[in-house]
Amino acid sequence: MYVRAMYLCVAAILCSCIDITIGSCTPPTSFCGNNELELSGYSDCNDKVDKDDTAHQPVVSFEHADSDTLYTLIMVDPDAPAPDNPSLAYWLHWLVTNIKGSNFGSDDLGGTTVMEYEGPSPPRGTHRYQFMLLKQKGQVTTVKPRSRARFQLKDFLANEKFDCNDIGTFQYKVKADE
């Protein structure tokens, strides 16, 4: 009887772990394989751009957006404070949830701004600035992080309601004023 109870307990634990894993997204390994996400003023994914050109929030376009669907936009720096020592990664530059698909391509994304746009300002080296656009499975409620530093991107993706198969990405690089 004890062995059977132990087996059921282990099975319950394994099943709950599987549910958590299946329901979570992970950050993409490549930000330039999906060119559906477009930012005004930036032509090619992974281009090096001047810091001054990134001071203002870009206009975000997503040609495959469903006008009745909600989306989340995340902008992070995985190289903060320096590419050889990213101890503050991910630095959260921008986070907007509940964006209506019909709002892409305009100056105002609408939605819920969780973290205001902060343009790149790398202290040293050349930093990557990564954008992810995620399709939501419904309305999302997110608490504003206490700090931009050490944003837990994997935890955020694991705990929110996103369609992991529908991710738009973009990346550009900015060199520090050295």
PyMOL commands that set and color helices and strands:
alter all, ss='L'
color gray80, all
select helices_A, chain A and resi 2-22+51-54+101-103+153-159
alter helices_A, ss='H'
color red, helices_A
select strands_A, chain A and resi 37-39+48-49+60-62+70-77+91-100+112-115+126-136+162-175
alter strands_A, ss='S'
color yellow, strands_A
deselect
rebuild
show_as cartoon
